[in-house]
């Protein structure tokens, strides 16, 4: 058995967010499987220790192309978002990809300069296999927190790389969210430092609309994945308030106080 990818899995246990198991992609008999095991280690696992084992079907996957979708040819200058290997274990892969593509089609029909530029999808066998975007320089998290400090550690650090220009530009992020909320009646639902990027000129743009849903839509029913530590897990409905609260929390993370608003 060969371990291809592996990471720690967590869940709420007795009211606390705790380690649950290791989750991995493994190769056995020349086939790929999604599997889990209990010991907190990355190697030396016997196949008998595996549970929740699912074969991954990776060929001929992705939603069927729709005539209205933008389709582009592969280009090395694109940032390409394609399913992770673990995504192929889900029967919802096609549904989730179609939802995200249609969200980006809507956004490009009603563009905003502080929302990422989507070019279109890649195709194979009349199916969409990946999404293509403009390449940006770095995430906000990478820019101001290159050491990867956790949320608390960063907030108690000197925040040496947080510039006044970044704080000022959060006003443009608020305008982009207002456009999303009021013009399109949608919410992003996953605003955090890794879903905001800087372009080559230092302008901030929002990326990753995989959790974007119409205002009022259920987040649980639609299988919406959000970033741990940057959302209220008790909230189960898409809303503008989700984004505004997350943006205010982001401002506190960057500057220490919502009084540092620069718009």
C-alpha positions as CSV (number, residue, x, y, z in Angstrom):
1,X,0.0,0.0,0.0
2,X,1.3,3.4,-1.0
3,X,0.2,6.6,0.8
4,X,-0.3,9.4,-1.9
5,X,-1.7,12.2,0.3
6,X,-2.4,12.3,4.0
7,X,-3.7,14.9,6.6
8,X,-5.1,15.0,10.1
9,X,-8.9,15.0,10.4
10,X,-10.7,16.8,13.2
11,X,-14.2,16.9,14.5
12,X,-16.1,18.2,17.5
13,X,-15.8,15.6,20.3
14,X,-17.4,16.2,23.7
15,X,-17.8,19.9,22.7
16,X,-14.2,20.3,21.7
17,X,-12.6,20.5,18.3
18,X,-10.3,17.4,18.5
19,X,-8.2,15.0,16.4
20,X,-10.4,12.2,15.0
21,X,-8.4,10.3,12.5
22,X,-5.9,10.5,9.6
23,X,-7.5,10.9,6.2
24,X,-5.5,9.8,3.1
25,X,-5.4,8.9,-0.6
26,X,-3.8,5.5,-0.9
27,X,-2.8,3.2,-3.8
28,X,-3.6,-0.5,-3.6
29,X,-3.4,-2.9,-6.5
30,X,-2.9,0.0,-8.9
31,X,-6.2,1.7,-7.8
32,X,-6.7,4.8,-5.8
33,X,-8.8,4.9,-2.6
34,X,-9.9,7.4,-0.1
35,X,-9.3,5.9,3.4
36,X,-8.9,6.7,7.1
37,X,-7.0,5.3,10.1
38,X,-6.9,6.0,13.8
39,X,-3.2,6.2,14.7
40,X,-1.8,9.7,14.4
41,X,1.0,8.8,12.0
42,X,1.7,9.1,8.3
43,X,3.4,5.8,7.5
44,X,3.7,2.2,8.6
45,X,0.0,1.6,8.3
46,X,-1.3,-1.9,7.5
47,X,-4.3,-2.2,5.2
48,X,-6.2,-3.9,8.0
49,X,-6.2,-0.6,9.9
50,X,-8.1,1.3,7.2
51,X,-11.8,2.3,7.5
52,X,-14.2,4.4,5.4
53,X,-12.5,3.1,2.3
54,X,-13.8,4.3,-1.1
55,X,-12.4,3.7,-4.5
56,X,-11.8,7.0,-6.4
57,X,-13.2,7.2,-9.9
58,X,-11.3,10.0,-11.5
59,X,-12.0,9.5,-15.2
60,X,-15.0,11.0,-17.0
61,X,-15.9,13.2,-14.1
62,X,-17.1,16.8,-13.9
63,X,-20.4,18.4,-14.9
64,X,-21.7,18.2,-18.5
65,X,-20.9,21.4,-20.4
66,X,-23.7,23.9,-20.8
67,X,-23.9,26.0,-23.9
68,X,-23.9,29.2,-21.9
69,X,-20.6,28.5,-20.1
70,X,-17.3,30.0,-21.1
71,X,-14.8,27.4,-22.3
72,X,-11.1,28.1,-22.7
73,X,-8.1,26.3,-23.8
74,X,-5.4,25.4,-21.2
75,X,-2.8,28.2,-20.8
76,X,0.3,28.3,-18.5
77,X,-0.7,31.8,-17.5
78,X,-4.0,30.6,-16.0
79,X,-4.4,29.7,-12.3
80,X,-6.3,26.4,-12.6
81,X,-8.7,25.2,-9.9
82,X,-9.4,21.5,-10.3
83,X,-10.9,18.9,-8.0
84,X,-8.6,17.5,-5.3
85,X,-8.1,13.7,-5.4
86,X,-10.3,13.4,-2.3
87,X,-13.1,15.2,-4.1
88,X,-13.5,12.3,-6.5
89,X,-14.9,10.2,-3.6
90,X,-18.0,12.4,-3.5
91,X,-21.1,11.8,-5.6
92,X,-21.7,15.5,-5.3
93,X,-18.6,16.5,-7.2
94,X,-20.5,17.3,-10.4
95,X,-23.2,19.2,-8.5
96,X,-20.6,21.3,-6.6
97,X,-18.5,22.1,-9.7
98,X,-21.6,23.1,-11.7
99,X,-22.7,25.4,-8.9
100,X,-19.4,27.1,-8.7
101,X,-19.1,27.5,-12.5
102,X,-22.6,29.0,-12.7
103,X,-21.6,31.4,-9.8
104,X,-18.6,32.5,-11.7
105,X,-20.6,32.9,-14.9
106,X,-22.9,35.2,-13.0
107,X,-20.0,37.2,-11.5
108,X,-18.3,37.7,-14.9
109,X,-21.7,38.8,-16.4
110,X,-21.7,41.4,-13.5
111,X,-18.0,42.1,-12.8
112,X,-16.4,44.0,-10.0
113,X,-12.7,45.0,-10.0
114,X,-12.1,43.5,-6.6
115,X,-13.6,40.1,-7.5
116,X,-11.2,37.7,-9.2
117,X,-11.2,37.4,-13.0
118,X,-12.6,34.1,-14.2
119,X,-11.8,33.1,-17.8
120,X,-13.8,29.9,-18.2
121,X,-13.6,26.2,-17.7
122,X,-11.5,23.5,-19.3
123,X,-13.2,20.6,-21.0
124,X,-12.7,16.9,-21.8
125,X,-15.3,14.6,-23.3
126,X,-18.0,17.3,-23.1
127,X,-17.4,17.7,-19.4
128,X,-16.0,20.6,-17.4
129,X,-12.8,19.4,-15.7
130,X,-11.3,22.6,-14.1
131,X,-11.8,26.3,-13.7
132,X,-9.4,28.9,-15.1
133,X,-8.6,32.3,-13.5
134,X,-6.2,35.1,-13.7
135,X,-3.0,34.5,-11.7
136,X,-2.5,36.7,-8.7
137,X,0.6,37.4,-6.6
138,X,-0.2,36.0,-3.2
139,X,-3.0,35.6,-0.6
140,X,-3.5,38.2,2.1
141,X,-2.5,35.6,4.6
142,X,0.8,34.8,2.8
143,X,1.5,38.5,2.5
144,X,1.1,39.6,6.2
145,X,1.6,36.2,7.9
146,X,4.4,34.4,6.0
147,X,5.3,32.4,9.1
148,X,1.9,30.9,9.2
149,X,1.1,31.9,12.8
150,X,-2.2,30.7,14.1
151,X,-5.0,33.2,14.6
152,X,-4.2,34.0,18.2
153,X,-0.4,34.1,17.7
154,X,-0.8,36.5,14.8
155,X,-3.1,38.8,16.7
156,X,-0.6,39.0,19.6
157,X,2.4,39.6,17.2
158,X,3.7,42.9,16.0
159,X,1.8,42.6,12.7
160,X,4.9,44.1,11.1
161,X,3.8,43.4,7.5
162,X,0.3,44.9,7.7
163,X,0.5,48.2,5.8
164,X,-1.8,51.1,5.9
165,X,-2.4,50.5,2.1
166,X,-3.8,47.0,2.9
167,X,-6.1,48.4,5.6
168,X,-7.3,51.2,3.3
169,X,-8.1,48.7,0.5
170,X,-10.4,46.7,2.7
171,X,-12.9,49.4,1.8
172,X,-12.8,48.1,-1.7
173,X,-13.4,44.6,-0.4
174,X,-16.5,45.9,1.4
175,X,-17.7,47.5,-1.9
176,X,-17.2,44.2,-3.7
177,X,-19.3,42.5,-1.0
178,X,-22.0,45.2,-1.3
179,X,-22.1,44.5,-5.0
180,X,-22.4,40.8,-4.4
181,X,-25.2,41.3,-1.8
182,X,-27.2,44.1,-3.2
183,X,-26.8,43.7,-7.0
184,X,-26.7,39.9,-7.1
185,X,-28.4,38.8,-3.9
186,X,-25.7,36.4,-3.1
187,X,-23.2,36.0,-0.2
188,X,-19.6,34.7,-0.2
189,X,-19.9,32.9,3.2
190,X,-16.2,32.2,3.5
191,X,-14.3,35.5,3.8
192,X,-10.9,34.9,5.4
193,X,-7.3,36.0,4.8
194,X,-6.7,33.0,2.4
195,X,-9.6,34.0,0.2
196,X,-8.4,37.5,-0.5
197,X,-5.4,38.0,-2.8
198,X,-3.1,40.8,-3.9
199,X,-2.5,41.4,-7.6
200,X,0.8,42.6,-9.0
201,X,-0.1,46.2,-8.2
202,X,-1.1,45.4,-4.6
203,X,-4.9,45.6,-5.2
204,X,-7.0,43.2,-3.1
205,X,-9.4,40.8,-4.8
206,X,-11.8,38.2,-3.4
207,X,-11.3,34.6,-4.7
208,X,-12.9,31.2,-4.1
209,X,-16.6,31.4,-4.5
210,X,-17.2,27.7,-3.9
211,X,-19.2,28.6,-0.8
212,X,-21.2,31.4,-2.5
213,X,-24.9,30.9,-2.2
214,X,-28.1,33.0,-2.8
215,X,-29.1,35.0,0.3
216,X,-31.4,32.8,2.4
217,X,-30.2,29.5,0.9
218,X,-29.3,26.7,3.3
219,X,-25.5,26.2,3.7
220,X,-26.0,22.7,5.2
221,X,-28.3,21.3,2.5
222,X,-26.0,22.6,-0.3
223,X,-22.9,21.0,1.3
224,X,-21.1,24.4,1.8
225,X,-17.6,24.0,3.2
226,X,-16.3,27.0,5.2
227,X,-13.0,27.7,6.9
228,X,-12.6,26.7,10.5
229,X,-12.1,29.7,12.8
230,X,-13.5,32.2,10.3
231,X,-17.2,31.6,10.6
232,X,-20.0,31.0,13.1
233,X,-20.7,27.2,12.9
234,X,-24.2,27.8,14.3
235,X,-25.2,29.8,11.3
236,X,-26.8,27.6,8.6
237,X,-28.0,30.2,6.1
238,X,-26.4,32.3,3.5
239,X,-26.5,36.0,4.4
240,X,-24.8,39.3,3.9
241,X,-24.3,39.4,7.6
242,X,-22.0,36.4,7.4
243,X,-19.6,38.3,5.1
244,X,-19.8,41.6,7.0
245,X,-19.0,39.9,10.3
246,X,-16.2,37.9,8.8
247,X,-14.8,41.2,7.3
248,X,-14.9,42.9,10.6
249,X,-13.2,39.9,12.2
250,X,-10.5,40.2,9.5
251,X,-10.0,43.9,10.3
252,X,-9.5,43.0,14.0
253,X,-7.1,40.3,13.0
254,X,-5.1,42.8,10.9
255,X,-5.2,45.8,13.1
256,X,-6.5,44.9,16.5
257,X,-9.8,46.9,16.4
258,X,-12.8,47.5,14.2
259,X,-12.1,51.2,15.0
260,X,-9.3,50.9,12.3
261,X,-11.9,50.9,9.5
262,X,-10.6,53.0,6.6
263,X,-13.8,53.6,4.7
